[in-house]
Amino acid sequence: MADIQTIVVLTGAGISAESGLATFRGPEGLWEGRRVEEICTPEALFADRELVLDFYDQRRRALATVEPNAGHRALAWLDQHWPGELLIVTQNVDDLHERAGAQRVLHMHGELLSALCSACGARGGFAGDMIGGPRCAVCGQDALRPDIVFFGEMPYEMERIEALLTRADLFVSIGTSGAVYPAAGFVQGARQAGADTLELNLEPSAGSHHFHETRIGPASVLVPAWVEELIAEG
Ligand SMILES: [Zn+2]
């Protein structure tokens, strides 16, 4: 693996779960008696805006209670030291990669710390609560929503991700279920284009058989070990 230059890393809930970030799902996958899949939709935002904003306000507040873990820190270190092309594509909406020091991060499902105006499409950094929060700074309407890709919406920057996957020498998936498309298809795209593929996960995922190699364990242990190995080989 001496010829690796372009690396695409995909991260999912597994890496943030180790920082103690709750998924807000109870034992039956419910939040305040409702299925999360029914809250995080454009229809729910229209029908019950307060409920949807409250859900994300609570998740945004929870960010203050967690810290990046060794998995985030190892990826940030790699980002800072890798001389080739690298992109950390994350399905997570938290800011733990950034707080660990990573810069080449793409939030394909959006970010808790960003707001999107339903009226004019402006987006920008956001802190605090949206319930009782500010109006859009650009158009003045009371129409800010979380800048989050809801169920039924298209993930961000798919063209950029797919273009990079076709050039990747190495694709690494960390802490993802391998069950949610389109991210679940990244491994097949990268592999068809000739990349080596590696999965680091707490348990075998739905897509494990697509990878050249799967390592089972916590991200806080597996990611630092992999980064060390990668640097030693390079
Ligand atoms: Zn606006």
Residues whose N, C-alpha, C, O or C-beta is under 5 A from the ligand:
A	BS01	ZN	C117 A119 C120 G121 A122 C136 V138 C139 G140
